[in-house]
Amino acid sequence: MLNSHYRCVGVGCGPSNLSIAALLHGQSAVTNIFFDMKPEFSWHEGMMLPDTSLQVSMFKDLVTLADPTSRFSYVSYLHQHGRLLPFLNARFEQIPRLEFADYLKWVASANENIHFGEKVEQVDFNGSHFVVETSRRRVTSENIVVGVGISPLVPSFARANLNADSHFHIHEFAKRPQRFGGRRVLVVGGGQSGAEAVLDLLRRTGQEEPSEVIWLSRRENFYPIDDSPFANDLFTPTHSNYFYDQSPEFRQDFLKRNVLASDGISEHTLREIYQRIYVMRYIEHSPMRVRLMPFRDAQAVMRAGDAWVLKSQHLGNHAIEEFSADVVVWATGFRSTDYSFMRPLQAKFEREEGEIRIDRDYAAVWDGPSDRNIFMLNASRRQRGLPEPNLSLTAWRSQIVIDKMLGRPRRPESSDDAFVNWAASSFAEESVPV
Ligand SMILES: Cc1cc2nc3c(=O)[nH]c(=O)nc-3n(C[C@H](O)[C@H](O)[C@H](O)COP(=O)(O)OP(=O)(O)OC[C@H]3O[C@@H](n4cnc5c(N)ncnc54)[C@H](O)[C@@H]3O)c2cc1C
């Protein structure tokens, strides 16, 4: 039977909250329920293209960094499905994203505390508990864990003209593949998603083959992600804690300087694009026209008969160019969500750099009682750094949140997970005795 009061209510159930739900599963100390508005679990299904890979290690799954013995680990998933040895023999450099999506779905389906098809419409506070209204029920809770992800971002000048057939954000790319056949397709955005869309278009044949692919990026070249060991040292608890302790100005500059540690293109995707163009041009003599256009800033898009005309400025000599296309795909990233379901609480939160300010344990800093918390997951890149929107530290973050809900003392911060001494050493440690 379902309760009406919980110690933890989760809003949204993508990987961030799925991790919390998995780590809480089977223990009674934190009664919990999670709601997701989707009819069933899916992970970015509009961008789930064949032959794409996860950009992090399989050990950065929902649980392993917090509890390597959990039955919800990726290894456990492979074992349960009878494919652990074939998986090892396949020796993937990076695991297929479609398989990871299936793993996430498996974790969600094994947890009776997760409810799909149920949108959280409002969260309020009645002086002692949070009151959560969903599309189906009303419950109260001592803690809320917000894991609603991020929203598609399209430049403001393009928003009014969006449509499902010929002018849309990349998160809808995989739907209705037939809309590209015989058409000129313009992809805007030089990150991993834009690269995957371009590669997918170049691989299409027959009825689904575009007549032209144009790839436009603001960056000066199509840059690879920095996946080197010292870049990965930025995705450790040590660095995230160090980052949290810095000034807002330092943090913003840091994120700009290190953007390619999280937002570049996988090298194998770049190589596949280059090789595909080679094969098309010199071996297949494909009629498809391919135009690669980096260092251009898209500035306007307008309808011209049945086509779109995109106006851009070259960032070298500032020349204005125009590109004509039948389909325009915006691979221009995501922005934070507006959290409109928390409207009654908005005035109670402190803010920092446009984000809800969080404490060290990911709890929103607010003017309510200190034993009533709203945890913000994947909502504080400007406070917690590069790993926040991706999977790298998901399980570690979940453990911090669970510890706080249980009233456990904060675990001592160790710097053993990073090789680099990110923080300044104390004077006493470095000084030479006289
Ligand atoms: C195509 C793609 C590939 C990626 N690949 C990687 C990768 O390889 N490695 C990596 O580290 N990161 C990757 N990422 C980053 C990715 O954002 C995270 O991995 C992850 O999806 C973030 O999880 P989340 O739970 O915070 O948000 P989401 O996955 O967006 O989930 C949020 C959930 O909240 C639900 N929701 C929203 N509002 C409400 C409401 N009011 N009521 C109920 N439910 C609600 C939504 O339905 C959704 O299910 C990728 C992202 C994309 C788009």
The ligand as a Gaussian input file, in Angstrom:
#p B3LYP/6-31G(d) Opt

LIG

0 1
 C       22.457000      12.358000     -25.898000
 C       23.160000      12.529000     -24.594000
 C       24.194000      11.692000     -24.271000
 C       24.836000      11.818000     -23.065000
 N       25.869000      11.001000     -22.831000
 C       26.548000      11.140000     -21.694000
 C       27.690000      10.317000     -21.460000
 O       28.101000       9.516000     -22.299000
 N       28.345000      10.455000     -20.278000
 C       27.943000      11.366000     -19.343000
 O       28.577000      11.435000     -18.290000
 N       26.876000      12.168000     -19.560000
 C       26.175000      12.089000     -20.699000
 N       25.112000      12.914000     -20.938000
 C       24.725000      13.886000     -19.916000
 C       23.329000      13.588000     -19.338000
 O       22.655000      14.787000     -19.145000
 C       23.339000      12.862000     -18.031000
 O       23.977000      11.681000     -18.276000
 C       21.971000      12.537000     -17.439000
 O       20.967000      12.282000     -18.383000
 C       21.504000      13.579000     -16.465000
 O       20.526000      12.958000     -15.687000
 P       19.409000      13.733000     -14.913000
 O       18.648000      12.721000     -14.153000
 O       20.002000      14.840000     -14.151000
 O       18.497000      14.409000     -16.032000
 P       17.594000      13.747000     -17.166000
 O       18.232000      12.557000     -17.732000
 O       17.241000      14.855000     -18.097000
 O       16.270000      13.289000     -16.398000
 C       15.364000      14.204000     -15.834000
 C       14.024000      13.510000     -15.684000
 O       13.154000      14.367000     -14.962000
 C       11.830000      14.214000     -15.474000
 N       11.042000      15.399000     -15.072000
 C       11.291000      16.695000     -15.392000
 N       10.378000      17.500000     -14.801000
 C        9.552000      16.700000     -14.100000
 C        8.398000      16.940000     -13.271000
 N        7.957000      18.176000     -13.024000
 N        7.775000      15.865000     -12.725000
 C        8.226000      14.611000     -12.959000
 N        9.297000      14.329000     -13.730000
 C        9.958000      15.360000     -14.286000
 C       12.032000      14.038000     -16.947000
 O       10.945000      13.351000     -17.539000
 C       13.328000      13.213000     -17.005000
 O       13.066000      11.831000     -17.074000
 C       24.445000      12.815000     -22.126000
 C       23.404000      13.659000     -22.460000
 C       22.775000      13.547000     -23.672000
 C       21.685000      14.513000     -24.010000

